Amino acid sequence: MPQRLLASVMVLWAGVGAAYAQESAPPEGAGAIAQSGAKAPSAVQMSQLCRIDIKGDKKDQWMRLPTAQSSVTQHRLSLGGKSIDYAATAGTLIVRDEDDKPIASIGYIAYTRRDGKSGAVRPITFAFNGGPGSSSLWLHMGVLGPKRVQVSDPTPTPPAPYRTVDNEFSLLDVSDVVMIDPVGTGISHAVCDHKDDEFWGVDPDIDSLSRFIAQYVSDNNRWTSPKYLLGESYGTTRAAAIVNYLRSRRSLTFNGLVLVSVATDIEAIFAVLPGNDRPYAVYLPGYAAVAWYHHMVPSQPTALEPFLAEVRQYAMGPYSAALLKGDALTDEERDAVAQRMHDYTGLPVEYLKQARLRVSENEFVHELLKGRGLTVGRLDGRFVGPTSDALIKDPNLRVLLLNGYYDLATPFSATEYMVMHLGVPHEVGARVQMKYYEAGHMMYVHPPSLAKMKRDLEAFIGSTTNAR
């Protein structure tokens, strides 16, 4: 295998390969792939082969290179008191355009259970992270794969060496899993004179990953499998669009859609447009949750959720009404709102008034613990560090939304606002489930939330597999 390709594969498997370092069997990582003896064309050869395009009456002789590659290894996992035999496939799949010409080589890692049953009847879950621009490493080694990296919570994880363990919360007992890396992440890259940045737009990103999923389903005879799509953060925007794309263009439908740390209503979570006051209201309950966690609420409530119920009501009512008045707000009204915001967040009244009652997420994470010289984490408000200067068209689709109370990047309250404003009939909205965790953006770093997330996912898949 050429050194350049081998190096790329080793980067992809740096985390996964380490997970098997303590086993006597060959690792599922770069070693396993290298030992397979797979051959691949060099970059120059690949470019030349891509230009072989025999047209006319010999157009069927189009050279189908670059070629997909894969390495399969066999393993066993103890999960839920049972031993599960599974195959791990690290590979690439060549995505083609409408003219059947290669445009990208997309890397993936698939885990499929071997239990004597036909794979076509087992559920299969396609998953990716967000960013945009992130590989699937976080979901892969955090919650979905057969191995997971142990992390400290809610303190920073010490530097290497890192410890990996069997993932007792893996989905493999209920679903096969395919982790996808979008073009430009992992070993996924454009081919045949295409450039990676051609795929770094909303539509090209959706198109390429949709093509990957459809092709994987066909190549692996999974059309009759119950199918699920799971995305995190920007991956929720991507996932929602992919469901619509595949339904309308490929007649491929999903049994369920899982959105982790939702970022589908961008306007609701980015206060960057002049006159856009909506983010401030939907962020307030998230600010209150983080302030409660750090004991910054002046009259610290004993329980979190009853407190948040009160904040939600205020944020969507009097606070939103006050923001709507803009400069017409009287001094007395401004003082009253600033005081109530202080009661919920602990931020100084004068600071809130100077901020015109509008505190962005970046301002909040710096201001909450400013007196201690600490900054609050954006992706998980429990972490601190030193401060330095779709639904209606597919009646069978079910949606599960997973939310971390302490997530200030995609706050749960913004997701609630989005769900409450879908504008769909009640029976359609009833197909959307909300689950909450006392953790942040990547709630699975919190062991109790990780266990709850597994239970919630298992229940969701169990309730929707036979929904049709």
C-alpha positions, 0 to 999 in steps of 0.5 A: 500500500502506498505510504501516502494512502497508508498514512491517511488510513492510520490517521482515521484509525488512530483512535479506533486502533488504540481501542484494541491495543490490549487485545491479543487479536490483530487491531481493527485499526491501521494494522488490520488494514495494512495486513490485508495487503490491499492495493491502491493506485497512486495519486498520479495513476488515479488521476489518469484513470479517472480521465479514461472516458470512452464514449459513443458506442463504447461508453460502457467501458468507462473505467471505474477507478478509483475503486472502493476498498475495505478491511473486515475483522471479526470481534466479540463484545459483551453487552447487556450480559450477552456476548455479541459477535460482530464484524468491523469494516473500515472502508471507502465507498466511491460516490458517483454523479448523475453521469456515473463518474466518480466524484468522491471517496467517502470513508466509513466504519461499519459494525454489523452483528453476526447472529445467524440472521439475515442482515436485511432484517436487522435495523441499521443506523447511519451516523455522523457528527457536525461542525460542519467539518467534523469527522464521526470520531466523537459519536464513534468513540463516545457512544455508538461504537463497540469501544469508547474512550474513558473521559473525565467529567466534568473536569478536563481529561488528562493527556495521553495515554488514553484508556479505551474500554468495551462500550456497554452502551453500544447500539450493536445489540439493537442495530448495526451502525455505520459511521460516516466521515463527510468529504474533507474529514477522516480519509474522505476526499474528492477524486478525479480532479474534483476538490474537497471544497466543492463539497463544503456547502449545504447542498453538496454536503447533503447530496454526497452523503445521501448518495453514500447512504443509498449506495451503501444500502444497495451494495449491502442489500439493506433495503428491507432493513429498518433504517435510522439516521443519527446526527449531532449538532450541525449533523442534525441540519444535515440529517433532516435534509438527507431524510427529505432528499432520499425520500424524494429522489431515491424513494429511500425512507427511514423508520426514525431520525435521531437529532443529538444537540439540535441545530436546525433553526440557525437563526434561533441560536446565532444572535448575529443579525441586527434586530434578531432578538429571538436567540436571547429569549431562547438562550435564557433557560440555558443560561439559568441551567448553567448558573444553577449548576455553578450555584450562581443563582441568588436564591439557589433552588433545590431542584433544577427542572421546576426552576427551569419551568419557571424560567421558560415561562418568563423567557417566552412571555414577559422577557420576549415582550420586553425585547420586542419593545426595543428602545420603547421600553421604559426605565422601570420596565428595564429595571424589572427585567434586569432584576428578574434576569439576575434572579435567574442567572446571577449576572449583575443587574448593572451589567444586564442593563448595559447589555440592553438585556441582550446577552450573547452566549460568548458574553455569558460564558465569560461573564458568569464566573468572571469574579473567579477568573474562569470561563464557562464551556460553550459546548458543556456549561459544567466545564470551566477553565481559566479566562484568557485576555420534516415530518408531514411528507413521511407519516411513518417518520419518528423523531427523537431529540436529545438535549443537554441541559448545560449545552450553551451551543445548541441550548435545549430551550432553543430546541423547545422553541423550534419544536413549539413553532413547527406549525404542524398538526398535533398528530404530526408533532406527537411523533417528536420525542424530547429527552433531556440529560443533566450534561452538555452538548456531548452528553455522553461524556457524563456516565449517567447521561450515557447510560440514559442515552443508551436506554432512550435510543434502545427504546426509540429503535424498539418502538419504531422498528415495527412502526410500519 
